[in-house]
Amino acid sequence: MNHDANITLEEKIVRIERKFNAPLKLVWEVWTNPLHLEKWWGPKGFTNPTVEFDFKVGGSYRIVMRSPEGIDYPVIGKFLEITPYESFVMSDLVEEHPEEWVKEVQKMAGVTGDRSILNSKLRVLFVEEKEITQVILITEFMNNQIRDGFAKSGMKEGWSQSFEKLESEAFPSPNELIIEKRFAHPIDLVYHAFTDSINIQSWWGPKGFTTTTESRDFKVGGEWIFEMVSEDGKVYPNVIKYKSIKENEYLEYLHGSGNDSPNDDFLVKIWFTPKENNQTIIKMKMIFSSAEKRNVVVNFGAIEGAHQTLSKLNFYLTK
């Protein structure tokens, strides 16, 4: 596959396109989850010490890109439109960018005046065909002069390097799926929710599912046997076999349906990381027998289900 980013200029628009060898829902995840965004946003060598991302219509975002020289380039704006798994639109405001950068871009564009004339609107489109996802960036500027100034300033190179980082730093291996979420709760409370055999069934499972435990022996070598029932009454048998347990740090288990065939089993690794202000990050890695099996569960709704489960956990902890 050609991994180059293609750029075209249209009326007041810079259009950049790039294809990724991954299902659409996975690409959407790394574009809309701030814990993934901080790994890849910005050109090569840039880091993102601040990523605030309230991904809803009317919600704000603020990403502080830090250059290798230590100069901060804060990008701010609001989400104007969101069509899940299809597109979103965000304003891109430069009001916090360094004055030197503003003057340089204005010089390239041959314009003067208030820095707000450099503000733009970015539409991000996602199109999937045979588990290859094309991302299309459509950036609309105030006029063609400003469009040309940004194009000359290295816009294609910057996005190309960001996309390279996205593939190398944010994408999991082809047979893996990684879900991350930040909780405003201390690590011992978050970890205990996974060890509590009585209350775990009150939050475990996607939205609309109920979980009933048959038996649970929370120890290395122990098993949790349970059923999950969807809103339409379909029953899903589950068996979890614990392989590693480190208090307040790490869980590892084999998750399957309990059938004799191991083809539906997958390995789950969960890291619990304490953060400032009594916050905790959960990183959940699911490892499947093949890329094809991973893609099947992604398309079936594994990412949404994992996020819904962790949201139910967050609600449980808040109560």
ABEGO torsion letter per residue (X at the ends): XBABBBBBBBBGBBBBBBBBBBBAAAAAAAAABAAAAAAABEBBGBBBABBBBBBBBGBBBBBBBBBAAGBBBBBBEBBABBBBGABBBBBBBAAABBAAAAAAAAAAAGBBEBAAAABBBBBBBBBBBGGBBBBBBBBBBABAAAAAAAAAAGAAAAAAAAAAAAAAAABBBAABBBBBBBBABBAAAAAAAAABAAAAAAABEBBGBBBBBABBBBBBGBBBBBBBBBAAGBBBBBBBBBABBBBGABBBBBBBAGBABAAABBBBBBBBBBBBGGBBBBBBBBBBABAAAAAAAAAAGAAAAAAAAAAAAAAAAAX
